[in-house]
Amino acid sequence: MKYTHKMGQPARSQLVPGSNRSLNLFNPVTAHEISSSTSTGFLLFNPDLKVQSALPECCIFVRLYHIKIPLPLKTADQIRQIALRTIAEEAAAIGQLGNYLTDDFIRSVELILACTGRVIVTGIGKSANIGAKLVSTFNSTGTPASFMHAADAIHGDLGMIRAGDVIICLSKSGDTPEIKVLIPLLKLMGNKLIAIVGNTESYLAGNADLVINSTVSREACPNNLAPTASTTAQLVMGDALAVALLECRGFTRQDFARYHPGGALGKRLYLRVADLYKYNEKPEVQAGDNMRAVLLEISSKRLGATAVLIGSKLAGIITDGDIRRMLHRETPVENLKAADIMTRDPLTVDAEILVADALDIMRKNNITQMLVMENNEYAGVIHLHDILKEGII
């Protein structure tokens, strides 16, 4: 096993194979990395030599592959069990949150709905990170929000708060020094304060207008120190608040698309069939056309199907599958017309529906293309490949 000592790492004591001696790896500030055309290694202090003034005499060179680093690794099963325990503990913590949905939660929703300004979310440490995520959720679901770090607030960022804003403060303990400095200032400004807090006996809880309890019995961290279950609880309570507001506002998919037009998610919410089918050619034959005309139309338009018309009115569809089934008939091909093998009353899709909805229809009916109708007239074909190319799956 190779070991590479990085600049700034502390010296390590290692056993050299075949020896009971422990060799101390010099810190790079006092030792020199040796490189040659055949090997790379480090100067190691030799405790058997008393003279340390002459560097070459008190150091020996050990090839990298002679150094073995014992690592406190867990087995694969142990690692999996740690992960499962963490998930179970956080799931249990979330499961208790339903017991904390008091009238203060209801009043918090009502307060934000009546808010004439924005929601200002604040916090310190890991709670601040959760707060920043909640701001993104609020903004994308119809509740205007901004984030204010509690430490920055007392150094000028309080200026972002306006009359009519509602403040949400997140904290596990509710007693951090920054929170104790911030809360009196917020109270002086007269804004309503909602606390999402893990300690209902804390300074924050005692001074908030409304309290949403996010208490957990313990962290998922084995030392019960690192914020894990507590931050998950904050996130879930914040999401519950955001979704309650969303539904109370009657926020729709179209509203979400307006705020989130980017990426595949945005396309699912705003891209319409009319945006895609027009890039395809328009395959069509008349009901009385022979099989040669049908085959040429399907082949040349490369959509695996053609519409069958009687005049300008849609009468049916012929797909690759219909052609294959035709070959099993005893009727001579030269005697068949388009009307003889077409599927009557085919599935169609309106040009104005969402592409995502058209994809759902294709999936349910196990088909790869549909005829598009615009103003009740045949307009073209949309193919599954058109949808997949847009990243909608």
N, C-alpha and C positions, 0 to 999 in steps of 0.2 A: 504494500500500500504506500503510495507516495504522499508526502506531507510538504506543503509549501507554506513557509512562514511569511505572513504579510507584514508590511510596515505598520508599526504601531501596535501589533499584537504583543501580549506579555510573553515572557520567556516560558518555555515548557520543560518539564523534566521527563525524560523518556529512557526506557531501558533499551540497550543495544542487544540484539539477539546474540546468544552465546555468552552473555556477560551478565553479572548481577549488578554492575555499576549503573548508576543513573547519571545521564549526561544532560547538563542544562544548556538549552539552546540560548545563545546570546541574543539579546535585543539587537536589532539591526543598527541601532545608534552606535553600539560599541563593537559589533562584530561585522564581518564582511561576507557577503554572498559570493561564493566562488563559482565561476562558470568556465567551462572548457568545452572543447569540441566533442568530448566523449561522455561527460557527466556533469551534473549540477548538484551542488550540495551546500552545506552551511558549516561555518566554523563552530565547533562545540567546545565548551569548557571541559577540560580533563581534570577532575578533582584529584587525581593521583599525583599531579605535578604541583609542586609548591611554588615554583617561580612563575609569577604572572606578569612580570615586566616585559618580557619578550613574547610578543603575541604568537609567533610561529611555534614556540616551545610549549606554551600552555594551552594550545588548541590542537585538536585533531580533526581530520576531515572524514565525515561519514556520508556515504552515498544516500540519496533520499530513500531508496527502497529498503534501507536498513532500519528506518524509523517506523515504528508501529504506533498508531494513535488509538488508544482504547476509547470507544465512544459508548455512552450510556444509552444505547438504542433499545427500543421496545420491539417485541415481535409484531408481526402483521396483525395477529389476532388481538394483541393488547391495544394496538393503535385503533383498531376498529371498535373495540369495547369502550375506549375513551371517547371516541366520537359519538357512539350510541348513547353513552351516559350523558354527554353534554346536551344532545338533542332532547333526550327524555327530561332532563332537568329544566331546560328552557320551555319545553312544551307544557310541563306541569305548572311552571310559573305563569304562563299565558292563560292556562285553564282556570286560574284563580281570579283573573281580572274581571270576569263577569260579575263577581260578587261586589265589585267596587263601583258599579254603574249606578250611582246615587242620583238624587235630584240635581246635584251640582253639575253632573255631566249634561243633563237635559238643559239646564239653564245656560251652560257654556255654549251649547249649540244655538240656543235662542239669542244669546248675547252677540255672537259672531254674525248671525243672520241679520240682526238689526244694526250691525256696525256700519257707520258711514265712512270709515276710513279703511285702513288695512289691518291685518293681523301681524303683529311684530313678535317673532319668536326669538327667545334668548336662552342662554345657558352657558355653562362652563365645562371644560374637559370633554369627556365622552358624551355628556348630555348635549353639548353644543353641536357635536357631529350629528346626533339624532335630530336636533332642531333644524339644522340645515336641510336634511332630507325631508322633513315635514313641510318646510317652506316650499320645496319643489312640488310636493304632492298637492298642497293647497293651491298653488298657482295653476297647476295643470287641471284642476278640477273645479275652477270657478271661484275660488276664494283668494283674492289678492293678498299676498303676504311678503314680508321681508325678514331677513335674518339680522340680528344684532348680537354680536358676541358680548357676553357679560363683562369681560375684562376691557374690551374696547369702549363699551358704553360709558364708563366713568372717565374716559379720556377723550370725549368729544362726540362719540357716536349717538349719544342721547338726542342730539339735534335732529335725528331722522324721525323721531316720534312727533306726531301731530295730534291735535285734538280729534277725537273720534276713533283713534286707533285702539285696538284691544291687544293687550300684552299676554303672551303665553310664556311662562318661565318653566324650564325643565331642570330638575335636579333630583338626584337620588337621596342625598342627606337633607337638603333644604337648609343647610347650615354652613355652607362654604363662605369664606370671608368675602369673596367678590359679590355673592348674592346678598349678604348682609349690608354691604355698602350700597348696592344697586336698588334694593327694594324701597328704602325710604325716599330716594330720588324719584322713583316711579310714582309713589303715592303722592308726592308733592305736585307732580304734573297732572294728577287727577284722572289718569287713564285706568280703565278697569283691568284687573290682573287675574289671570287664570293660572293656577299652579298645577303642573303635572309632576307630582312629587312622590318619592318612595318613603317618606316619613311624615305622617300626618300630625306629629307633635312638634315639627320643626319650626324655625323662624319663618321660613317661606310660607308654609301652610297657615301659620297664624296670622299672617299679614295679607294673604291673598283674598280677593273677593269671592272666588270660587276655587274649589280644590278637587282635582281628579287624582284619585289614589292609584299609584303604580307600584305599590309595595310588593317585594318578592321575599320569600323566606330565606333564600341564600343565593349566592352567585353560582354559576356553573363551574367557575374556577375552583380547583381543589383546595386552594388556600382561602377561598371565600373573599377574595380581594379584587381581582380584575373585573371591571364592569362587563358583565356578559348577560345574565338573565335580566338584570335591572334595565339595561339599555334596550333589550328586546321588548320588555314590558312597556317602556316609554314609547317605542316605535309603534307597538300595537295599539296603545291607547290613542296616540296621535292619528293613526290611520283610521281608527274607529270614529274619531271626531271628524276627519276629512270626509269619510264616506257618508256619515250622517248628514253633513252639510251638503254634499253632492246631491243626495236624494231629496233633501228638503228643497233644494233649488230647482229640482226637475232637470238636472244636468244630463244632456243626451250625448249619444255618440257623435252627433254632428258638432255639438259644442266642443267636445274633446278634440275632434279633428281640427277645429279652428285654432286651438292652442297648441296642438302637437302635429304639425303637418309633415315633419321630417321622418325619414326612415320607413321601414316596412310597416311599422305600426300606423304611421300617418297615412300611408297609401291604402291600407285596409279601410280607413275611415273616410277617405275622400275620392279615391280613384274610381271612376265609373266606366262601365262597359264602352260607352261612347268614346272614351279616351284611348281605347286600344283597338277596337275592331276596324276602325277606319284605315289602319296601316296594312290591313290584309286586302287581298284582292276579293272580288265578290263573285263566288262561283254560283252559276245558275244554269239550268237546262229547262226546256219545255217538256211537259208530260208526254208528248208524242215523239220525243227524240229517241233515236236508237242507241244501242249500247256503246257503239264506237264514240258517239258524241259525249255520252256520259263519262266514259273512261278518260277521254281526252280532257274534259273539264276538270275532273277530280285530280288528274295527274298534273295538269298545267298550273292549277291554282294552289296546289300543295297544302291543302288544309284537311285532307282525308275525308271530304264530304262535299256535296253540292246540294243546293236547294232545287226543288222541282216546282216549277210554276205552271199555272194555266193562265196565259196572258200575263198579267202583272200580279196575280193573286197567288199566294203561297199555297201549295197543295201537299207538299211532303219533303222528305229529305232522303238522299241516298248516301250511304257511308261506305268506307272500305269493307266493313263487315257485310253489308248488303251484297256487295259484289262477290265476295267469297261464297256466301250462301247461294247466290244465283248459279254458281258453277256446279252445284250439286243437283240442280234441277235437270229433268229430262227434256224440257223444252229447249229447242235449239236457240242459242244466244242471238243469232241474227234475226229471230222472229220477235224478240223481246223489246219492249219500249220502257222508257223511264218510269211510266206510271205502273208498270207490271211489278217492279221490284222496290219501289219507294216505300218508306214508312210514312203512313198518313198521319195527319195531326201531330207533327213533331213538337218536341219541347222547344220553346222559344224563350228569349229573354229580352226585356225592354232595354233600350240603349241607356236609359237614365239610372238603372239600378247600380248599386255598388259592385265592383268586381269581386269583392269578398263574398257577396251574396250569390253571385253567379258561380263562383267556385264551390260553394256549398251545394248548389243544385247539381252540379256535375258530379260531385262526390256521391251524393245520395242516389243518383241514377246511373252511376258507373259509366259515364260518357266522357269524351275528351273534347267535344266541340258542341256549340249550340248556335242556332240561327238567331240573329239579332233583328228585332223589330223596332222601327222608329215611325211614329205616327201611324201605327197599325199597318205598316208596309214593310216587306222584307228589305233589310238594309245591308246585311253582310253576315260574317261568321266570326265568332270569338273562339279561340282555341285554348286548351289548357296550357300549352307552351307559352302563349302570350302572357298569361297570368303568372306563371312560374318565373319568367324572365324579369318580372317586376319585383321579385322577392316575396310575393304573397303566397304563403303555403298554409 
